[in-house]
Amino acid sequence: MYDVLVYLFQHYSTPQLFPETDDLHDTLTEAGFDEDDVEQALDWLVGLASATQNIQLIAHASEGSTRIYAEVERRQLGDEAIAFIQHLENNDALYAPHRELIIERALAVAESPIPLSKLRIITLMVLWSQEVEFDALVFDELMSDDDSPRLPN
């Protein structure tokens, strides 16, 4: 699934430019992706679109507020992923609504705790889908295979 998501990021400037779902499915399978991975990625993207509509309720979360993670979130995300999300927030690379979308989409995958490399892809896809402009340092951070954050604290 993650390879499909990265492929979409690399080949489309925005999700709004995707072809219709059936055409996109065909394009991805013709590109050589496994049918199950394509289905999972497309389902994940549908969930992202739905979550984006629902997340507008917290768009005005106050700056400096602290996110308290529920136990189920802590188990699913793991300490490393939570630290990474906080790291991005502390460096103004993402804001509360984006954080909530990242958490929601990370909880939608069947890995616990989610590996940092996969959380980076989820973060990249969420910010990309929201058309958030981020600088080269943040992009490098999200595309890194390294398990430690590199943005200045």
HELIX and SHEET records of a PDB file:
HELIX    1   1 TYR A    2  HIS A   11  1                                  10    
HELIX    2   2 PRO A   15  LEU A   17  5                                   3    
HELIX    3   3 THR A   21  GLU A   30  1                                  10    
HELIX    4   4 GLU A   35  ILE A   55  1                                  21    
HELIX    5   5 GLN A   56  ILE A   58  5                                   3    
HELIX    6   6 GLU A   71  ASN A   90  1                                  20    
HELIX    7   7 ALA A   96  LEU A  107  1                                  12    
HELIX    8   8 LEU A  116  SER A  129  1                                  14    
HELIX    9   9 ALA A  136  MET A  143  1                                   8    
END                                                                             
